[in-house]
Amino acid sequence: MHCKKTLVALAMLALLFSGAVGQGSDSSEGAEIDVSLTALGATFPFPIYSEFIFFYQGVRPNVEITYTPTGSGTGKTAITEGVPEPDFIGSDSLLKDSNYENAAAIGRTLVMFPMLGGSVVPVVQLNDPVTGEEIDSSDLRLDRYTLLAIFAHQITRWDDPAIVALNPGFSLPAAEISVMTRADSSGTTEIFVEALNSFSEGNTALWPYGVFSSWPEALVQSYGAQSAQLKGNFGVLAGLLTVPNSVGYLVLSFVQDAGISYVPLFNRAGALVGAESQYVEPAIANAQYSERNTAVIVDDPDVDAWPIAGLTYIVLDVADRGDRDCEKVEATARYLEWSLVSKQARARAASAGYAVLPPSVRDIFLSGLQNMTCNGEPVVGFVFIDQHDSGVYEAFLAIACLCAVCPIVLFIVVLINKHRSAVKGTGWVFAGLTLLGCLVNFMAVVLFYLVPSNNAICALQPWFVILGFTLLLAPMLAKVFVLWRIASNAAKFRKFSTTPVILFAPTAVLISIQLVVCVLWTSIDMYSSTIEIVNPVLSEVKYVCKSDTIWAWIGLEIGIFSAMMLGGVFLAIMTRNSPFDKHREVKWIGFSMYNLVVFMVIMIPLLAALDVSDSVTYFLICMGLVLPTFCTMCTLYVPLLITILPCCGFVTTSENMSGSGSSSANPNPNSSARNKSATDAPSRSDV
């Protein structure tokens, strides 16, 4: 086992030296290199930066990028004092005032931009004292105090009572702890020590060292005889794999690549958490960013937050000097732009254990890139493509605006004729709610027309669709339920009517449920605006709406609407043969509910699966909104218009049939059973 691990360590060290020679020189073989970029610095993001560079050379083969993982300290020295100046550096360690001042003294203007978030994890090398078998790091448990005390040399043995108490029933060796630390000035060290300093909660007797990026000599000398200082994450990894009873700290991606485990920790909230990207994202989202675009995200109080998390930065010289190579400046900006926005890059970062930046943080960097100039000219800027490049958008916008007038006119007609028996049967509350649902759906088409350049537009899209269809379905479901109860036992429910209160109460309940769903969706994982690269070479981008958990919410909504549909159609079928002429509208309602939900089951997944900025998709979504809504409106209210409008010629007959306010008038007087039913039935004004 130890031999195998040593081989792994040597392989990782070989990777380090290959990265130092030149990353991506092989992948560009056969392509003419126009621009060569040189970068160095942090080892924390080196695994993912290597992948970024490899994939980017498929995007722009004429650009060669070399990134050498020397450590953050070396990178900062190079960009503040070095000659020649690197095109950019990576750093997990924050620049100090002296760094900015030294750079300014030689005409350099430095800006730090957050690139990714990641975890630093404790790793141990232990053997079970009874069986001699290696103990998996993931089986061990540590909390904030014990980890701090180990590196503060307050806990020096693995069988210390504080560690034993966290691992009941666990066989720990009665051995001295060997501590593996970084020998170089390191951003990884700074993130780890920043966390230790926070764990101490101001107790200088426990941790008097503050925050540093290079370990103090006195502290290092206090560690055990087998302890060691090693260069880079690769060096610490090699030490951990070869020295027994040791503990050290590494970037999560190095641990994953080496196929070893890390020690889970109890965080500030007392929860045992892992270090994967989903446990870093809460801290990134909760962080307060300084004017220099930096933030400390260790020891976040969120219950799901990994306590040793940090941001890794790109440091650029944005000074517009006459001696700069504008072609290299532009190539640098375009590469970094691609790294932040590209779907491929973001997906690779997440799969490698890094936390990608939320749009609000990422936009800090993007705006900074857009502001860069060389010789007085912008270096790079996004070209937002025309998302309304087809007449389909304008056509449906016009159709939706015309259709939106219809429910307003219909409701005015209903109010004017509310004294007529036919309108009383339908009910002005029922008409108002359903017509409001139609109006909301037509307005949703207008909302989808807007370019989703901010989160508000994206967040409102599901609200409009969900509430629009709920306003249509809920009153129909409420009314068909009431009519079913009347038809199923007319004598018992003679006085049970479709009054406004009876219709409004269940409608309000269903709408309240949907409001809760919408609020939860918005608060947990808002459907938000993001920028997507269309053409990375030309920096062509567009706005799209994205949500990581959209399919879970779609599944929930399909379930809710399917239940409403099944219940409504069942009740409509049960009432379709009602002996009461005045219940004929049940058939209209049943057909409308079926029509609405079938279209919704098609339209909602389509909304999530396809890009609404595409004209074909926009056409399909608008059809899914306009067609069922317009058909429902016609199905429910055209028969009503035929009945009440004088121009249709039926008003007299209708009024005579119900002028007495009773449904006892029967067109088939020869049927005694029918007459009896009509006599027992409640009046049209009740129904």
N, C-alpha and C positions, 0 to 999 in steps of 0.2 A: 504493500500500500504506500509506504513512504517513498519507494523508488518511483512508483507511478506519479506521485504528486511532485516529486523533484523534476521529473521529465516535463510535467505540465508547466512548472515554474520556468524551466529553461526555455520552453517554447514561447512563453509569454515574453521573456526577456529578449528572445530573438525577434519577436514582433516589434518590440521597442526600437531595436537598432534599425530594423527595416524602415520603420516610420521616420527615424531621424535622417536616413539617407534621402528619402523623397517619396512622398505619398502620391501615387497615381501616375508615375512616369511610365509604367508598363501599359496602363489602360489607354494612354494617348498615343501608343505606338502606331505609326502610319498616318497620323494626323499632323498637319502643319501647325506648329505652336506659334501663335502671334503674341501671347501675353503670358508671362510667368510670374506667379505671385508667391511670395515667401511669407510664412507665418510660423509662429512658435508660441509656446506658453503652456497653459494648464494641461495636466494629464487627466484631470477629472472628466472632460468631455472628449478625450482623444478617441475612444472607440467609435462614437457616433460621428465625430468630425471626419474620421477616416471613411466611413460609409458615405457621408455627404459628398466628399470630394470625388469618390469613385463614381457615384451616380451622376454628379454634375458634369463630369467629363463626357457623359453620354449626351448631355444637353448642349454643352458648348465645348466640342473637342479641341478647339483652338486655344483654350485657356488651361494652363497647367498650374496646379496649386500644390505647394509643399508645406505640410504642417509638421513641425517637430515638437514632440511633447517633452519640453525641457523643465516644466514646472512654472507656476504662475510668477514666482519671484524673478526668474531669469527673463521671462517675457516682459514684465514691467520695466526691468532695467533696459532691455533692448529698445522699447518704444519711447522711453523717457530720455535715454542717453546714447543709445547705440548708433553706430555708423557702420554700414548703411542701415537706414530705418526699415524695419519690417513693414509689410503692407497692412498687417493687422496682427494682434496677439489675442490669445485666449487667457482669461484670468478668472479664478474663483475668489481671489483675494481682492479686496477693494483698494483702489488707488488712494494714497494718502495726499494730504495737502502738498507735501514736499515733492511728490511725484508730478503733480500738476505744475508746480512752480519750476521744477527742473526742466520739464518739457517746454514750458512757455519761454524759458530763457534762451532756448535754441530755435524758437519760432514754431513750435508744435502746439496744436490745440487738441487736447485729448478729450474724448467722450466715451463713457462706458455705456454699453447697451446690453440689457439682459437677453440671453439667447435661449437657455433651457434651465429647467430645475432638475435637481437630482438628489440622491441620498448618499450619505456616508454611513457605513455600517461597521459594527464591531464583529470581528472574526476571531475564533479561538482554535487552538490546536491542542486537544486534550485526549487522553486515553483513560478508559475505565480502569480504576486501580484493582478491580476484582478480576475482570475478564481479560483485560489488556486490549480490548477492542477500542477503536477510535470513537470518541463521542461526537456525534453530529452537532454542529453549532446551533442548528435550529431547535434542538431539544433543550438547550440551556435557556434560562430566563435571567435577565438582569433588569434593574430599574435605573432611574436617573442617578440615584445616590451611589449605588454600587459601582456603576461605570465610572462616575466621577472619582470615587475613592480609589479605584484601581489605578487610574492615571495620575492621581494626586499622591500616590504612594502611601495612602492611608490603609488600604487593603492590599496585602502583599502575598497572601496564600489563597489557593483555590478552595480550601476547606474552611474559609472564614465564615463565622456564623451568619453574617448578613447574606452571603451568597447561598449558603445551605438553606436558609429560611425561604428563599425564593424558589428553591428546587427540592421540595420534600420528596424523599424516596429516591433521590438521584445520587449515584456514587461519584463523588468528586475526589480527585487525587489530593493527597496530603503533600502538596508540592508548592514551591515558590512560583509566583507568576512572573513570566518573562514578557517584557513589554517591547513591542516592535513599533518604532516611530519613524517619521520621515527625517532624513538628514538635510534635505533641501528646503528652501523657503517655498512654502506650498499653500495654495488656496484650499486644497483638501484639508490640510492641517488647520487652516484658519476657520473653516466651517465647523470642523470637529471641536476645536478649542472654544469657539463661540458658543457651541452647545454646552460644553462642560462648564463654562463660565456662567451660563444661564441656569444650569442645574444647581450651582452653588447658592443661588438666590441671595447673593451679596455676602455670603459667609467667607470672609477673607482668611479665616483660620483654616478652612478646608481647602480653599483655592485662592491663593494670594497672587496668582500670576497674571490675571486679566486675560486679554485676548492677544494671541501672537500667531505668526505664520512660520516661525522657526523655534524649535524646542529649546528652552533654557538649559544651558550646560549643567547647572547644579541639579535640576530636576532629573535629567537623563542619567546622571551619575548615581542617583539614589535608587535607580531600578536594579533588579537582580543581575547576577553575573552573566546570565545567558541573554539578557536584553541587548538590543542592537538598534542603531540608527541606520536606515537604508534609504537609497535614493529612489524617489518616485513610487507610484502605486505598484509598479512591477517589482521593485526591490522589497517592499513590505510584503507583497504576496509571496515572493520567494522565501523570505524569512519565516513567515507563518507556516509554510508548507514543510519546512525543514527543522524548525526548532520546537521541541515538545513543550507542552504546558505554557504556550505563548498566547498573547492577545495583541491584536492590532486593529487598525481601521483602514478601510478601503472604500473606494467608490463602488456602488452596487453593480455597475456594468462589468467591472473587473471580476467580481465574485461570480457573477452569472457566467461569464466567458470561461472561467477556470473550472466551472462545474462543482463549486463548493458552496457551503451554506453560511449564513450569517446568524447572529444572535438577535431574536426579537426583543423588543424593549417595552416596558410599561411607560407610557407617555405622561405628559403633564396632567392629563385628565384621569390617569389611573387605568387606562385601557391598554391591553397588550396588542400592539400593532406591528404590521410588516413595513417594509421600506419601498414597496413597489410604487409606481408613478401615481396611482390613485390616492396614496397616502401622503404625497407631496403636494398635490394640487390644492388642497384646502389652504395650506400655508401661503402658496403663491397668490391665491385669490384674496386672502385676508391681509396681505402685507401692505404696509404704508411705504410708498416709494419716495425717495428724496429728490431734490432738484437735479441731482446727478444721475438719476435713473437707477439708483441702487436701493436695495432693501435687505434686511436680515430676516430670515424666515425660520430660524431654529426655535425649537421648544414652543411651537404654536399651541394655544390652549384647546384647539378643536379636538374632539374625541377621536377623530379618525386620522390625526396628523402624526406622521413620523417625526420624532423630535430632533434628528440630526439631518436637516435638509438645507440646501443652499442653492443659490442661483449661480450659474456660470455666465460670464460676460465676454463679449467681444470689445476690445479697446481699439478705437480708430483715431488717427490723426486727421481732423477735418479742416485743418488750416488750408486756406486757398493761397498757396505760394507759387511764385513764378517758376521755381525749379522742379515742380512736381510733374510726373508723367500722368497726364489726364487719362490715357488709355488704361493704365493700371488702376487708377482710382475708380474709374467706371467699372472695370472688371471686378474689383473687390466689392463694390456696392451691389452689383447685380448678383454675384454669388451669394452674398449674405441675404439679399432680398429673397432669392430662391429658397435658401435654407429655412427661412421663417414661414413662407407662404405655401410652398409646394406641398401638395397632398402626400407625395411620395416621401419627402423628408420628414414631415410630421408623423407619418405612420411608422417610419423606421425608428424615429426617436422614441415613440411610445413603446414599441416592441422591445427596444433595448433597455427599458427601465427608466428612461428620462421622462420628466413631465414637460409637455409642451406648454407654451405660454398661452393664457387666455387672450382673446382678441384685444381687450383693453390694455393689457401690458405689452403685447406684441406691437400694437400700433405706435407705442412710444418709439420703438426702434425704426419702424417703417417711416414715420414722419421725419425722423432724424436723417435717414438715408435720402429722402426726397429733398431735404434742405442742403445737402452737400453740393458744393460748387468747385469748379476747377477753371482757372482763368476767367472767372466771373460768370461762367455758364453752368447751369444745373448738370450735375453728373448723371443722374438717373431720376426718372420720375415714372410713376405708374401711368399707363395709358388705359383708362377705363373704356372698355369696348361698349358700343351702343347696344344696350340690352333690349331695345325696341326696334330691332332691325327688320321687322316684318309688319305688314299692314294688319296682321291678325290682332295685334295689341290694340290698335286704334279702333278696329271693327268691333271687338268685344267690349271695349270701353264705351263706345257709343250705344251698343245694344243694352249693356247693363244700365246705363243712365236712363235710357228710354223705358226699360222695364221697371226701374225704380219708381217711375211716376205712377205705374199701374196700381200698386197696393195703396198709395196715398189717395188716389181718385176713388178706388173701391171703398175704402174706409169712410170717405166723405159721403158716398152714396148710401152706405149702410146707416150712418148716423142720421142722414136726412129722412130715411125711410124706416127708422127704428120703430115707429108706431104700427107698421104693417105686420100682419100675422106671420108672413113668411120670414121676415127679419127677426121677429121675436123668437121664432123657432130656432133660427140659427144662433142668435144671441150676439150682442155687440161685443161682449168680452171675448168670445170665441173668435169672432171676426178680427178684432183688434190684435189679439196675440198672434194668430196665424199670418195676418198681413204684415205685422211687424217682423216676423221671421222671414217672410219673402223679401222685405226691404233690406234686412241685414245680409241675406245671401247675395242680393244684387250688389250691395255695397262692398262685399268681400271681393267681387270681381275687380272693382276699382282699387281695392287695397293690394291685390296681387299685381296690378298694373304698375304700382309704384316700385321704383328701384329700392331694394332692401339695404339702404345705406346706413341704417341705424337699427339698434336692437328693438326699438318701439314698433317699427313696421313689422318685423319678424314675429315679435311676441303677440301682436294683435291678429295675425293670420289664423292661428288655431282658435282663438277666442271667437272671431267672427263666424267661422265655419261651424264650430260646435254649438254656439248659442243660437245661431240662425236656424239650424236644423232642429234644435231642441224646441225653440219657439213654435216651429211648425208642427212637430210631432206630439209634443206634450198636450196641448189642448185637444187635439184629435183623439189621443188616447183617453183623456179624461172624459170626453163627451161620449165616445163609443161605449165606455164602461157604464155610464149613466143610462144610455139608451138600452144597453143589454139588460140591465137590472129591471128597467121598466117593462121591456118586452118579455122577459122571462117570467114575470109575475105581476101583471098589470093591477090586479086587485090589491095586492099587498103594498105595492109602491105607487099607488095612485097619486100620492102627493109628493113623490120624489121627483124633482124636476131639475132641468139643466139651467138653474139660476146662475148668475155670475159667480157667486161664492162657491157653488159646487164645482164649477169648471176651474175657477182660479186656484183653489187650494191644491189639488194634485199637480197642476201645472207649476205652481210655485215650488213645490217639493222637488220635482224633476229638474227644474232650472237651477235650484239651489245646489243639488248634487253636482250638476255640470260646472257651476261656478267654483265649487270646492276643487274639482278636478283641474280646472284651468289655473286656479291660484297655486295649487301644488306644483303643477307643471312649470309655471313661471318661476316659482321660488326654488325648486329643486334643480331643474335643468332647462333654463329658458331657451326657447327657440330663438337663436340670436344671429346677428349679422356677422359675416366674416368675409374676408377677401380671398378669392381663389385665382390662381394663375391660370390664364388661358394659353399664353405663349410666353415661356420664360425668356426666350431670346430677345423678344421685343418688349418685355415687361408689360404685356397686355394682361389686364386683370378684370374681374367682375365681382360684384357683390352677390353673395348667396346666403340663404338662411340654413343654419345647421343646428342639430341637437343630437347629443350622443345617445340619448335614451328614447328617441322618437318612436321606435317600434313598440316599446313597452306601452307608451301612452296611446298609440294607435290601437294596439290590441285591447286596451281597456275601453276605449271609445267604441270600437266595433262591438264589444260585448254589451255595452249599455244600449246602443242603438238597436242591436239585434234583439235584445230582450223587449224593448219598446215595440219593435216591429212585430215580433211573434205574438205578444200579448194583444196588440191592436188588431192584427189580421184575424186572430182567433175569435175575438169578440165580434168583429164585423161579420165573420162567417156565421157565427151563432145567431146573429140578429138579422141576417139578410132576408129571411122569410117571415119577418115580423108582419102580423096582420094589420099593423097601423100604417096607413098611407103616409103619414107624416114622418115615418122613420126611414123613408127611402134614402135619405142623405147618408145613412150608414154605409151604403154601397160606395158612395163617393169617397167617404173617409177611408174605408178599407182599401180601396184602390189607391188612393193618394199615399197612404202610409207604406204600402208595399212598393209603390213607385219610388218614393223618397229613399227608403232604406237600401233598396237594390242599387240605386245610383251612388249612395254614400259608401257602400261596401266596396264599390269599384273606385270611387274618387279619392277616398282618404289614403289608401296605400299608394295610389298614383302620386298624390301630393308629396309623400315622403320619399318615394323611390326615384322620382325624376326631378330634374332641375327646372324650377318655374321660370327661369330666365330664358329658356329655350322656347321658341315660338310654338312648336308642336305640342310641347307639354302644357304651355299656357292655354292653347286651344282646348286640349282635353280637360284640363281643370275647369275652365270656364264652362264647357259643355256640362260637366258634372255639377256645376252650381246653377247655371241658368236654366237648363232644360228641365230637370225635375221640379225646380221651384216654379217655373212658369206653368208647367203642366198641372201641378198641384193647385196653383191659384185658379187656373181655368176650370179644373174639375170641381172645385168647391164653390166657385162664385158665378160662373156663367149660368148654371141653372137658376141661381137666385136672381140674377139680373133679368133673365127671361120672365121670371115670375112677377117682379116688381116694377119693371120699366113700362110705362104706358105705350111706348113705341112698339113693344113686342106683341101687344094685343091680348095678353093673358091676364092682365091685372084684375079685370072684372070677375072672371071665372074664379080666380084664386081667392079674391076677397069674399065672393059669395059662398065658396066652400067652407071658409073659416070665419065668416063674419060673426057668427055667434060665439066665436072663441072656443068651439068644441069640435072634436073630430067625429061626432056622431053622424054627420052627413056622409052617406055611403053611396058610391056610384053603382053598387050592385045590391039593390034592395031585395032581390029574390033569394039571397043567401041569409038565412036566419042566424046562422053562426057568425057570419061576418058582421051582421047588424049588432049582434050581442057584443062582439068584441069591440066594435066601434063605440058602442054605448059606454062600455066600461073603461075605454081608453082615456087617458088624461088629455087635456086640451093641447092644441098646437103651441099656445103661448107658454104652457108648462114645459113641453118637450123641447 
